[in-house]
Amino acid sequence: MFLETERLILRKFEESDLSDFCELVMDDELNRMMGNWPVDSEEKARELLDWFLHGEKWAYAIVLRETGKLIGDLTIYEEPPEEVRNAPETAGKTGCSLSFSLSRQYRRRGLMEEAVRAVAGRLFAEGADYINDGYFDFNLPSQAFHQKLGFAPLRESRIPAEDGGELTGIETVLWKKDWKE
């Protein structure tokens, strides 16, 4: 999948993305909100970029069309998590999952909404009945974003935290039947 929107290009990652990718993934606040382990070195960022380049079939760089700068990422997973797939609401339906992040300095401009809307439209056109995504209960901006796009809460899950505690994840679903482009 390769998509272009008014302001963005979603394309496969490239080796030349390393510098912008380091800037994105070495942001401690972004990692905290995503529930990710800290990325504190270029070496760790390189490993993650290699994973996007070679390990994820549908991992896309979000690039600002105007400047060519990588400002985020969006990954499509062909199969939602088991607890989503096996929920009574989704059983027997075709779905996929998303994961995405955007560099802090490019937030609150509608860029991620533009990217997710383009991807959702494409996935629904290709036969998905629903799209799953999740956020952590403490991530109120992500909660508001999901609500704005029409994602509805489906399930809560407990995820081990770095400090030995647990995080509460909220799995959400955007239904094709409710989709408004």
Secondary structure, 3 states (H helix, E strand, C coil): CCEECCCEEEEECCHHHHHHHHHHHCCHHHHHHHCCCCCCCHHHHHHHHHHHHHCCCCEEEEEECCCCCEEEEEEEECCCCHHHHCCCCCCCCCEEEEEEEECHHHCCCCHHHHHHHHHHHHHHHCCCCEEEEEEECCCHHHHHHHHHHCCEEEEEEEEECCCCCEEEEEEEEEEHHHCCC
